Amino acid sequence: MTLLGDNAATLYDTGPVPGPGGVPVTYEQVTTGETTVVGLGKPWVPRLGAGLELHGEYQGSGFTEPKYIARRGDGQVVQLSRLLYLVASSVDGSRDAETIAHRVSARFGREVSAENIRYLIENKLDPLGVTVPEGQEDDQVSAPRSDLLLALKGHRVIFNERRVAKIARALAWLHRPPVVVAVLLGIAVLDVWLFLFFGAITPVLEVLDQPVLLLVVFVLTVASLVFHEFGHASACRYGGARPGCIGCGLFLIWPSMYTDVTDVYRIGRAGRLRTDLGGVYFNVVFMLAMAGAYAVSGQAFFLAAVYLGHFEILEQLMPAVRLDGYYILGDLAGVPDLYGKIGPILLSLAPGAKGRRARAEVAALKRSARAVVATWVLTMVPLLVGEMGYALWNLPRITTTMVRSLTEQLLGTGGAFADGQIAAGLMGVVGCVMLLCPMAGVVYLSVKLGGRLWRGAARSTSGRPALRLALCAVLLAGLGGLSYAWVSGLTPEPLPKRPPIAPILQPGVPTSAPPARDATPAERHPAAPSATAPGAPSGTAPPAASGTPSASATPSGSASPRPSASRVPSESPGETPTGTPAASGAPASVPADPGSVPPTTPPSPADTPSAAESSSEPPPGTPTPTAS
């Protein structure tokens, strides 16, 4: 459309004039302000999905090309190229494709046509859920999500965004450098005193003796988890980003809390690392507060909470999915989705077209990021596979032990409630949950992983019957061998019943060890057919008659009593006490250590007392047995 400097239409031009993008318009359309393209009807105006947020460039990225971050209304984070981000940021629900093309061309530095814009929106942004497909009335987009095996399920908001903003603003001062230094020095002094002088396990043992105190420590542990999330939100606010809501969900089966800090991707790497470490830093602050409460009140359960807080910090720093260590490692590498790189890293080792595509995707990472991600993948995957194989090999042992423990736990907890022991019953409920959650988690993870492997194998062998048949044969052979190992007893047997380590969590379960199993006759007398034990020196006398101790000649010619074993329960069947005559009717046995007594010679018939003599005075030189 040709316009003068004062935006007045060109006079006396009754023919078509060039419009936006070269589309002709008439003189009447210019004078009336109706610039609808002739013959094409109403122009197409794209729209963004409901709740979409554009966070800008991913600072400190580990990719060779810049990446831009967008967050959909359902919480899914999407990575976009610069061109796609410029297109999405130009879509406002009122601009048509021609206007968007002009705007993107000016910002991108290259000519982009309206047809290019339509292609990018329909084939790139619509499948990602960034824009609304053409013809859809509402703005709610149902786009696929990353189906992470270990993703958080069942989200529930605890603190909405407005409340989190107030909490983060109130606690942001704790992230100032002087305060951080003071907190770290304080926890160092506390740990030296607690572990080297006071004894960290002492308050834990005191709490285990009292169910009510254990419930208090449990509540304090939950409070520390909530305070942990406040640390992430306040660190996000301190770094200049805007924290979202705080909620909870299910990780496998375990309840788990989370903080929405997606906006942190638009700030630098230092700010992201501060946000990642903000949770464990607030755990340290919480432990110092518990130590202060102990100093004021003298109650040991506060120190028990401090002791357990150390384990929480160590767990959070592990680089496993859903833990803080995972995000710390990802931000150090500049890759926000380490879990999503497992497939490309492993496929890049394979030949063929899939391997080439995977290698091209891995090549999009910087060299340092590639090294970090590859090290993480090649470390975590063997560990996961090894844990899975170990669990399958020990499956009968695990199942039997867990079912036995759960049965005793349920019966003991029910008995505690029936007897009116409310505190013990509540602790029994906590113990039941601690048993049920791992069992349910193992079942859930096994089903999900088995389904994924089955679907992946079906896709990879589609149209290749020979490969599918070979894969089925390998699978059946593996399952057959594993089943034979389970049935034949090659796998380890179930653990023997033992007293509970924390009896307070298992009410009604006996705290004493089960009685020792009595030794069988064969175990008591392994050399029953022979009068001489294996390994005994030659010349050892056979067992003496009932009720009469045997005599042996010493080198000095004096007689000494021969030690014999009495029936005393012992864990080692061959280990017997010495120096005690055998009781009447109990057969004597040879000591386990032949060198512990001097060698003896068999008595002559003259030295052997007769039946009459044995009932009267013993002959001279024969020691008189005494009652032991």
Secondary structure as UniProt FT lines:
FT   TURN            5..6
FT   TURN            11..12
FT   STRAND          17..18
FT   HELIX           20..22
FT   STRAND          24..25
FT   HELIX           27..32
FT   TURN            38..40
FT   TURN            50..51
FT   STRAND          53..57
FT   TURN            59..60
FT   STRAND          68..71
FT   TURN            73..74
FT   STRAND          77..80
FT   HELIX           82..90
FT   HELIX           97..108
FT   HELIX           114..120
FT   HELIX           121..125
FT   HELIX           126..128
FT   TURN            134..135
FT   TURN            149..150
FT   STRAND          152..159
FT   HELIX           161..171
FT   HELIX           172..175
FT   HELIX           177..191
FT   HELIX           192..198
FT   HELIX           201..208
FT   HELIX           211..238
FT   TURN            239..240
FT   STRAND          246..251
FT   TURN            252..253
FT   STRAND          254..259
FT   HELIX           262..266
FT   HELIX           269..297
FT   HELIX           301..316
FT   TURN            321..322
FT   HELIX           324..333
FT   HELIX           339..341
FT   HELIX           342..347
FT   TURN            348..349
FT   HELIX           352..363
FT   HELIX           367..393
FT   HELIX           395..418
FT   TURN            419..420
FT   HELIX           422..460
FT   TURN            461..463
FT   HELIX           465..488
FT   HELIX           503..505
FT   TURN            507..508
FT   HELIX           521..524
FT   TURN            526..529
FT   TURN            534..535
FT   TURN            538..539
FT   TURN            546..547
FT   STRAND          551..553
FT   TURN            555..556
FT   STRAND          559..561
FT   TURN            573..574
FT   TURN            584..585
FT   HELIX           594..596
FT   TURN            605..607
FT   HELIX           611..614
FT   TURN            620..621
//
